[in-house]
Amino acid sequence: MTKGGSLLRNASMTRVLTEDGEPIAQRGKRTVREALLHCLIEMIVSGAFAENSTLPNEAELTERFGVSRTSLREAMQYLSALGMVRSRTRAGTTILPKENWNYLDPIVLEVILSVGADDAFYSSLIDARQLLEPAAAAQAAANANARQLYQISKAFEDMVEANSRDTEAWSRADLEFHTAIINASGNWVYRQFASAIQAALLASFRLTNRASQSHEQAILSHQVVLEAIRMRRPEAAHHAMAHLIGAARIEMTEALRHARVVFQPPKRERDTE
């Protein structure tokens, strides 16, 4: 998305928020408020509106984006609830540091993944998985019913059918496998958390599945988890899942390191006198 969009006038001389001449609100049937929110959040996440900086005043923003004051104020209230901005009388609206943001909000998460999440984002995701998923696997071993066991097994079979780990089919089956286990745990907090971060999980699987162990070794590691759940062995399921997430952490570190090497800008050579 271009920074700030651009302003056009249609036949009735009404301003609309646009990107490359296309009305954003009409794309995907977004409302003006939704389109404005996406635009503002993207500008904040990308750094176009930097942390601790002050946004332009209301009059400038309404003119810049071609929206009403009501739409802008509603968007600012939403951003405030997300912990992204803080408004004060006379001081204006300030962009808050990243540690205040609600990363689990669907719009924020979508934008972060589209702009490009940093190392800390994926590291935090792995930390959360390391705490949650082994416990979920143990509870699944104790509580899963026949239908839930089938869903876990079906996801595993889909992983086996994938020709290699560097495929979209593998990543989606991997996501289904872990999601099915969390759902089978019977813990509604785990389920809600997994649902909220599903897009982030899929993105992390795509990343690690391109810089990982062999397909056969990955299948074996997942099979150990599956068999422990099938055999109703909570401790074994906990241990197997902890091992699986530990391997994912190593693969994530390697994938991020490789990404930094690939995209590192070349050093400028000093001009010779």
C-alpha angles and dihedrals in degrees: 000000000000116000110270094350118240135272124244133170121223128208092283090050092245117146117234132187106253143179118204089344094306119116105245094203091059094050107092088356093277118170119237089255092052092046092049091048092052091048095049094044091049091051090050095046093045092050096245083124099038127216113272091014123125119243121232113268123273095263092053093047095049089050093044096051098030095234135129123262089246092057092046093049091049090051091049091050089053092048089050091052088051090055092243100115140022123204124205131177111263092354092074129212117322129197108238124221118271094254088070096054124107099235093181094064106112095232094046092047092048092051094045091053093045094048093044125268118239129233093266091057094056093039090055090048091054090048090054092047091050090057098040111034102054089052090046091051091051091050091047089054089054101038112024116123125212094269092051092048088052091052091052091047092047092053090050091050089052089054091051091051092055109099095221141352093254093079137097090231091059094048093050093046088049089053091049091050094054093039092051091053092050091048090049091055090078091224110130093198091057090048094050092048093049091049092050095051099036093115091049091049092052091049091051092049090051089051098047094040088065096054104033150106122292122295090243094052091048091051090051093050092051091045091056089056092047094049093049089054093045092050091050094241107146097180093049090047091051092050094045093050092046088054091048094051090045089056089047089055091055091047091048091052091050093046092051092046090051091048091053091051093048096048099036108126115239117259116253114243118229115254111252115236 
